[in-house]
Amino acid sequence: MAKLLKSTVFSSDTSPKETSLDKTTRIMRRITQDEAEVRHQKTARLRKARFESEANSSDS
């Protein structure tokens, strides 16, 4: 017969509840990621506009 340990008998498959610190961290990471995505989109848009402007000025 297999030897039962306290950790195998009383183990739980559910994760512990999210603490307020975990919740705050999760929300701040999402906000930071959203801001970074907006910043990257703006940078790409401005870079494209600059390249088009430089291409138009060199054609003239």
C-alpha positions in Angstrom: 0.0 0.0 0.0 1.2 3.5 -0.9 2.4 5.7 2.0 0.2 8.7 2.3 1.7 12.0 3.2 0.1 15.0 4.8 0.8 17.0 1.6 -0.8 14.4 -0.7 -3.9 13.9 1.5 -4.7 17.5 2.0 -3.6 19.0 -1.2 -5.8 21.4 -3.1 -5.8 21.9 -6.9 -7.2 25.4 -6.6 -4.9 28.4 -6.5 -5.0 30.8 -3.5 -7.1 33.9 -3.8 -5.6 36.9 -5.4 -4.3 39.3 -2.8 -4.8 43.1 -3.2 -1.1 43.5 -4.0 -1.4 40.9 -6.8 -4.5 42.7 -8.1 -2.7 46.0 -8.1 0.3 44.5 -9.8 -1.8 42.9 -12.5 -3.7 46.1 -13.2 -0.5 48.2 -13.3 1.1 45.8 -15.7 -1.9 45.9 -18.0 -1.9 49.8 -17.9 1.8 49.9 -18.6 1.5 47.4 -21.5 -1.4 49.4 -23.0 0.6 52.7 -22.7 3.6 51.0 -24.3 1.4 49.8 -27.2 0.0 53.3 -27.8 3.5 54.7 -27.7 4.8 52.2 -30.2 1.9 52.9 -32.6 2.5 56.6 -32.3 6.2 56.2 -33.0 5.5 54.0 -36.0 3.0 56.5 -37.4 5.4 59.5 -36.9 8.3 57.5 -38.4 6.2 56.7 -41.5 5.2 60.3 -41.8 8.8 61.4 -41.5 9.9 59.0 -44.2 7.1 60.0 -46.5 8.0 63.7 -45.9 11.7 63.1 -46.6 10.8 61.1 -49.8 8.6 63.9 -51.1 11.2 66.6 -50.4 14.0 64.6 -52.1 11.8 64.1 -55.2 11.4 67.9 -55.7 
